[in-house]
Amino acid sequence: MKIKHTTFIFTSPMLLNTTMLLLTKSTRRHPRRTSNRFSPRAAVRFARRKAKIEVFWVRRQWMLSLFSILAGVLVCRAIYLQVMDSEFLQDQGDARHIRTVTMTAHRGMLMDRNGEPLAISSPVDSVWVNPSQFKTEQANWDKLATTLNINRKEIDDILTTRMSRGFVYLKRHISPEMTQQVKSLDLSGVYLQREYRRFYPSGEVTAHLLGFTNVDDSGQEGMELAFNNILRGVAGAKQVMQDNRGQIIADVENISLPQHGKDIRLSIDRRLQYLAYRELRNAVRRHNAVAGAAVILDVRTGEVLAMVNQPTYNPNDRSGLKADDYRNRAVVDLFEPGSTMKPFTIAAALQSGKFTPDTLINTSPGSMRFGKYLIHDTHNYGTLSLAKIIQKSSNVGASKIALSIPAEQHWRLLDQLGFGGMSASGFPGEIAGRLSNYKTWKPIQQASISYGYSINTTLLQLARAYTVLGNGGILPAISFTPVDTAQTTQPINTLTRVISPKTAREILDMLELVVKPGGTGTLAKVPGYRVGGKTGTALKSTGKGYSAGNYYALFVGIAPISTPRLVMAILIEEPRTGGYYGGQVAAPVFSKVMTGALRLLNIPPDDVESL
């Protein structure tokens, strides 16, 4: 049998074995012919092929072994990762989908003394973006800018200056309607965050008293700032799961719960606040005045029941306002109180023991001179008793009384009343008054202080001083929160007594004369009630002296006189029409406010005959 030359390509052990078997069988069947046919050269070739086959077989075994080892390594690695190191893998997975987010704390509410809300925090949404994700939505940037009512340039600035950040606010505190529009756009990298925005139901009526918060709901002025640490609370944190677009799909775990701010009840009576606001606004407009302020205090406790200012602002919309609009003039503006200081000059005289309410003082010819300085009255009143000096508001009479008592005694009484210092009310930004030491006083200075010049005070400090007259000579502390009199009852000798009860009552009787016929404050009368007070008119001081023709018109009153409950101080700055005297401009405000306030507080009339 002739065997043709054939080239074998062994691709498997089975093919190799089959080939060897055929060769073996051929040799066995035809041993002679085969041996004759295989020459030495063919045998060599056959041996070489056989050697190649054996080498291939060895290599194949090595390759199979190598692949087996690699497969084993991969299996072992998989087992290790899934069993031994599963916690690490889980953490890595969570790191890509689990995020820690802030849980905003709800700011506490401010309420008036009757529980009516004055400042509340409402939930709102803010829009923020992840710049690296948001840049893929360039085709929709104009739509988003239109929806948020912002300039397209603001969006461009975000991607050029803050691309490396992962969180950038686009617009804070948007409306619910705007929130729905943003959601409907469904843009990649655009997210909503729940926050709180402060809302003031009374608007400009309580603006200067309450102040306001910033965009992060942190107090900036007024009571919002004074009680910020109590109101703001503490934010919490939680873990959430996000999808590949950053949207929260599930809450995972609360890390710390938010501690919401505490509600605070203020001493303010919203009804009285509105009355004072309305009448002060009308007076400022009627007299074309630059500004005005008014304060109502509880005589017995020193609680602030109302505090208003003109001009005012709307704390719910502060766009376009200037810093000066936020100024609470009742606590930060200093002025010379004019004749409203005369009752304390008379009190110092009565306390000295040298005078009684009926002591006569000759004020003729209605003026007195100290070198180049001239003190004068509007009329020559002749001889006046101390009571009449208050009623007629005689500058000459007050000056002569002040000069007849020791300067130290006069100064000490004013100092004890709080002049020259602060009321310690805790109102942010309150400024201290100015009262020079008696050792530096000259006669003209002592005389001018007696009728309200050469001394500076705030309206709140002036109102507080008058509470002494209605509180039996005791000076209460100013408070913007309700005072529980049942828990603060103290022995009389531990309270700040400034004058005797007898002196306080005598001054009250003199103040009542001011609003009766012949007094300077007849327009302050309140039907059905006995009231008293003191008018004041003072030239406005500037850096270069007094401004001719520019006045402060003042009135401080107490009601009812029989059993004092309320003190109200009114200041009108630079009235230009309808007069400028305190009795003309400020006294009517007291009358209108007290007419409503005494009835709202259910204080019974003490002058029924006048009805």
CORPEMO-V219550 format. One record per helix or strand of 3 or more residues. SS is the DSSP state (@ for helix, = for strand). FROM is the first residue (numbers start at 1). TO is the last residue. If there is no record, write none. Layout:
BEGIN
ss=(SS	SS)
from=(FROM	FROM)
to=(TO	TO)
END
This chain:
BEGIN
ss=(@	@	@	@	=	=	@	@	=	@	=	@	@	@	@	=	=	=	@	=	=	@	@	@	=	=	=	=	@	@	@	@	@	@	@	@	@	=	=	=	@	@	@)
from=(13	31	40	86	98	117	131	152	168	176	190	203	207	222	228	236	248	264	270	291	303	323	329	338	360	367	373	383	386	395	407	438	443	459	492	501	522	531	545	566	582	587	608)
to=(29	37	84	97	103	129	148	161	174	185	199	205	210	226	231	242	256	266	286	298	310	326	332	352	362	370	376	385	392	403	416	440	450	470	494	514	524	542	559	573	585	600	610)
END
